[in-house]
Amino acid sequence: MKKKRGAHRPRLPDRPFLTGTWAFPFSPGVRGRTLLLAVLACVVGVLARESLRLMASTDGRLSFLGAMFTVLTVFAVVIWFAVAAACALAIIGDTANGCDRIVRWPDAAFLDWIGETFVVATGVGISVAPLVGLAWVSREFGSPSDGGVPVGFFFLFPVVLLSLLENGALFDVVSLPLLRTFWVAPGGWGRFYLSTAILLLAAATIVLLAIPAGGGGQPWGIVAIAVVSVMSSLVWLIYFRLLGRLAWFCADRTAAAEAEAELQAEPEAGVPEADAEN
């Protein structure tokens, strides 16, 4: 994220990936969004469950009804992603600029922010496409595993999304200032990846425990759907809070490195002047 030269910003917390991140979904002003995303995700889960149940029926009328539920499921997914993506961009932007509380939440006038959701969608697509291509090539050479796709996405997506936000243009995914932060602020990237790995592993463990063992392929119960919905909401909000803190961390380290380089350059620039006076 770009940082305006000379702009005053609050001091980065001593533990930026712990303080104000893991409890972020429960903080004032965020709880309502957490509940909204969970409810929307629950609607998606229920519609998807009923769609699969009806489509599996041998009755033609029920199968047709299942197709209608499939359309409703896709529509619900689009709504969830639009709201979630708009919230994600607000969290990243305000957090990267040093705000403890988010002030640029999307409002009811969705036409004002719906276009911003394409940034997150583009980030997901650009991150996944080359990985899927590599997986296809590996299968052609006899490798049956596609496990590298989620692992690659885990490492690539934050780089792509922050590059898109840094450059301010869709499909402009190469940001040299951002790539430089891997040398200027390697500790921030390391702590971000560690924090998000712990977050995803914890959420996956809870989800697996919520799914009834030995379900035999039967549709999930409403309790399991509710747990998955809540966890998806929490993971989404915490992840982008951590990503915003990473952007803040990198901006501070970059500014410090530039200031240090300027201080080192000043004496060198003054040497010719001193020689000229002599």
ABEGO torsion letter per residue (X at the ends): XBBBBGBBBBBBBABAAABGAAAAAABBGAAAAAAAAAAAAAAAAAAAAAAAAAAABABAAAAAAAAAAAAAAAAAAAAAAAAAAAAAAAAAAAAAAGBABBAABBBABAAAAAAAAAAAAAAAAAAAAAAAAAAAAAAAAGBABAAAAAAAAAAAAAAAAAAAAAAGBBGBABBAAAAAAAAABAAAAAAAAAAAAAAAAAAAAAAAAABBBGAGGBBBBAAAAAAAAAAAAAAAAAAAAAAAAAAAAAAAAAAAAAAAAAAAAAAAAAAAAAAAAX
